[in-house]
Amino acid sequence: QPVLTQSSSASASLGSSVKLTCTLTSGHSGSIIAWHQQQAGKAPRYLMKLEGGESYSKGSGVPDRFSGSSSGADRYLTISNLQSEDEADYYCETWDRNTRVFGGGTKLTVL
Amino acid sequence: EVQLLESGGDLAQPGGSLRLSCAASGFTFSSYSMRWVRQAPGKGLEWVSSIGATGSSPNYGDSVKGRFTISRDNSKNTVYLQMNSLRAEDTAMYYCAKVGSGSHTESWGQGTLVSVSS
């Protein structure tokens, strides 16, 4: 069963960029993941599916400021030109045949 | 536009039962797998259960296996979660979700709150 590891928190200044990391366990380094955003008090929102390398596909209405990339077992979500509304929890998700797994989430604070 | 509307959340006693429903619209429901994901207060997301487009291949997270049952009625565009033998640790917001073509969670409902307490 895959396991996803995320840092518990991150912070960056308004207008800057931030790169969030989601690390897959050994043996699952080739897995596809998805990124989700959850603003305070709201339901999660699907952001993108990240397949590997620089290949990703975004959900409807997700701003161009959001992009994804990969390196080995690490999957990244980069947010450019940070806005106040980007302050949220970010979760990665992966799956295998019979199970789905979420990372513990990263709480992003926009300073 | 995809819309997923959950209902059925309530206060239940330990050992009790609840049935959650999720009414879907805005897409061809019978062509997509669906799943339930929950979030305990102040905690992260936890996958609960998934079901195939035709109702095949239901599967469950270890914490609910044997107690919860997922089903769907494609004529009503609705997916259900029957929750039996409820425990305090089942207290959470339960989200219905549409599964994308790549097996990822592609759309989320607004959630329905389940509280288990005596």
Boltz contact constraints between the chains, C-beta under 6 A:
constraints:
  - contact:
      token1: [A, 34]
      token2: [B, 104]
      max_distance: 6.0
  - contact:
      token1: [A, 43]
      token2: [B, 108]
      max_distance: 6.0
  - contact:
      token1: [A, 43]
      token2: [B, 110]
      max_distance: 6.0
  - contact:
      token1: [A, 43]
      token2: [B, 111]
      max_distance: 6.0
  - contact:
      token1: [A, 44]
      token2: [B, 108]
      max_distance: 6.0
  - contact:
      token1: [A, 46]
      token2: [B, 106]
      max_distance: 6.0
  - contact:
      token1: [A, 49]
      token2: [B, 102]
      max_distance: 6.0
  - contact:
      token1: [A, 49]
      token2: [B, 104]
      max_distance: 6.0
  - contact:
      token1: [A, 91]
      token2: [B, 45]
      max_distance: 6.0
  - contact:
      token1: [A, 95]
      token2: [B, 103]
      max_distance: 6.0
  - contact:
      token1: [A, 98]
      token2: [B, 59]
      max_distance: 6.0
  - contact:
      token1: [A, 100]
      token2: [B, 47]
      max_distance: 6.0
  - contact:
      token1: [A, 102]
      token2: [B, 45]
      max_distance: 6.0
  - contact:
      token1: [A, 104]
      token2: [B, 44]
      max_distance: 6.0
  - contact:
      token1: [A, 105]
      token2: [B, 44]
      max_distance: 6.0
